[in-house]
Amino acid sequence: MKTLQSLKARTGEAFGAPLPASTGEQVDAAATAALASFGDWSASSAAVRAALLRGLASALEGDREGLVALADEETALGPVRLNGELDRTAFQLRRFADLAERGDAFKFTDDPAVAGGPPVGHPAMVRLRVPLGPVAMFSASNFPFAFSVLGGDTASALAAGCTVVIKAHSGHLHLSNRVFGLIQQVLQAQGLPAGLIGMIQGGGSDVGVRLVRHPAIAAGAFTGSTRGGAALQAEANARPRPIPFYGELGSVNPVIALPGVLAARGAELAATLAGSIALGCGQFCTSPGVIVLMDGPASDNFIDALVPALTAQKPHAMLTPAMRQAFDAGVAHMLKTGVTALLHEDGTAEAPRPFLAQVSAEEFIAKESLREEVFGPSSLIVRATSAAQVLQVLQAVGGSLTVTLWGAETESDEARLIVRHATQIAGRVLFAGVPTGVAVTAAQQHGGPWPSSTQPMTTSVGDAAMDRFLRPVALQDAPAWLLKRQGQPC
């Protein structure tokens, strides 16, 4: 029997007893149980779905002290951050409960019959949405609550009427198992089948691949690396019956700072940006990995303020030893490409130091490796000679979760062009603040063109996240009993 060993993030020491890895038979059983539970859950009422989501939120809050202590050992994210993340997770669950009660999953378009022949005349049509089926949900490493076992993917899938099989992340195994224990208690208390929410775990790719390949699985949801997400997407596409795969992958999140705003507020913005780069040890999908500046005194002064502000930051330990090794390797690789290091200090065994480098726009555009995400407290300044070159930098980036543009308060040809290009490559464009921090709200879009996500028309955060797990169906000349269901699947 294979076992999995959790580690203390701060020291790398073994933490807790080894846990058994899921066998192939257990993966199959979880998927089969999710399918067996799907029929009734897909036809469940808004009240039943809301009750489950609210019950799960209350269970998290009721075990807050134990969960946060466990998460801190396994992630080193600290009790302040973790308590805030638990609050966000409970908020997400309750928000999707509210959306379920509001009937968002059951919205339909009623198109009454029109007499006469086509093209004007047509039969009575109703367009509604039905749940896809069991969802394979892959937990993220960097948000042990909000993008994990009971994170936004699970919440939105349940609200849509889908059952879920969760692949726990190896970076917080004991936390995942404790949360899953709470889930089982809530399901039992509410008289719901245990297979409605299942969980598997494994250290390699075999468990996740087997889950995606299982014929009972109807969709996948993933937050993690570009390499891992691309591999799972390929598996989803290679099935005899391909399924949608919603992956949130790598992103460099360019920050463009125009000279005017830097001349007015450069020192203030430098301090804000330094905090964003080092926040959570840079382990955010929206961490600002590229800073685009136009040559000139204002940009020079901004860099002069950014270097000491970033030097003063004190990142904590990274989530796993493998992530620390990947960060160190990414920094070393970047240095080999010929960038100029502005801040490069040796870290300790426990925690890395921030890294800041500079390169010309020409080199950035020419060298694809400079556009790869370095997951951790790292950022690369790209020096452009003109607004036209800023646009070329954005085109080179490709897809990103965010683009931040400082200094576009006044309309101009230049501002319009940069905004246009920013919206073409990003899911969210900010004009104030920093990209770290993703609000759970109605208008949120967390997903952009490749490589930031596999499905740029969808979002993994916010109310519209539920849409990923609903498929439109048109009912033509439907009988009265079916229309009375008001969009609720049978």
C-alpha positions, 0 to 999 in steps of 0.5 A: 500500500502506498502512503503519503507523508505530510510535511511541516512547511516551515521546517520540512519535517514529517507532520502527522502519521502517513496517510494511505494513497487512494488505490485505483479501485477507490478512485473508481468507487468514488466516481461511481458513487458520484454518478449514483448520487447525481440523478437525485442531486441534479433534480434537487430543489434550490432549498436542498442545495442551499441547506447543504452549502450553508451546512458546510459553511457552518461546519468549517466555522465550527471547527475553525480553531483546529482547522487553522492550526492544522493548516498553519503547520502544513502551509506556513501561511499564518493564522491571520491569513488562514482565518481570513481565508476560512471566512472567505470560504464560508462566504463563498459557500453561503453566496452560492447557497443564496444564488441557488435559492434565487434560482440562478441555476434554473433560469430559462428562456421562454420563447412562445410559439409564433404562427405561420411558416418559417423563418418567422413562425416557429414552435414553442421553445424553452431554453434551460440548463442542466447540470453536467454530471460528476465533476473532478475537482483538483485542489490548489496548493496555495489556498488550502481553504478557498481553492481546496476541498470546499473551495469555489469549484466545489461550491459552484458545482454543488449549486449547479446540481453536480456531484463532486469528487475532490483530488486532495492536494498533497501540500495539506493532506491532514487538513483536507482529510479533516475537512472531508470528515466535516463534509461526511458529517453534514451529508449524514445529518442532512440525509444526503448520500455519502457519494455526493461529495467524494475525495481521493488522494495521491502523490503522483499524477496517476490518481488524478489521471485515472479520475479524469479518465473515468467514464462517470466524470463529466467535467474537470476543474483545476487550479495549479501549474500550466504543466499539470493543467495542460496534462490533465486537459490532454487527458480530458480531450483524449477520452472516448467522450471528451469532457470540458476541463476548466483549468486555471493555470500560470499567469504573469499579471503585468503591471503597467505604470505610466510616467505621469502617475509615477511622477506624482505617486511613485514612492507610494506605488512602489511600497504597495507593489512590493507588498503585493510581490511578496504577499503570501511569499508570492504564491498567488495566481495573481502575483505581479510577475512583470512590471512594464515601465517606459524609459524616463526619470519617473521610472528610474525614481520608481525603481529606486523606491521599489528596490528598498521597499522589496528588500524590506519584505520578509517572505515566509516559508513556501508551501512545499520543498518542491515549490521552493526548489522550483522558485530557486530554479526559476530565478537561476534560469532567469539570471542565465538569460541575461537579465540585470538583477536589481535584488538577489539575496540568498534566502535561508533554508526556511524561506526565500528572499524576494527577487527583482530583475530588469530587462529591455522590452526587446529582450523580453519580446524575443526570449519566450523563457522570460515570460514563464511564471516564476511562482514565488516572490519574484518580479521582472521589470520590462523597460519600454521605449514607447507606448507602442512597445508597451503594446508589443510587450502585452502581445508577447505575454499572451494570456494573463489572469490580470493586467494592471494599468496605473495612470489611465485616468485621463482619456487619450489615444495612448490610454485607449490603445493600452486598455484595448490590448490589456482586455485582449489578453486578460480576464480582469483589468485593474486601474487602481490597486494591485492584482493580488486579491480576487473578490467573490462577486457578481462581476468577477472574471478570474480566467483569461486566454492561454496560458492563464486558463483553458477556458477563457470564456469562463471564471473560477471565481464569482457568481458566474463560476456556476455556469461552467457546470450547466449545459443549455438544452432547448425543449420544443413543444414541451408538455405542461407538466414539464414547463411547470418545473420552471427550469428545474431538471427532472 
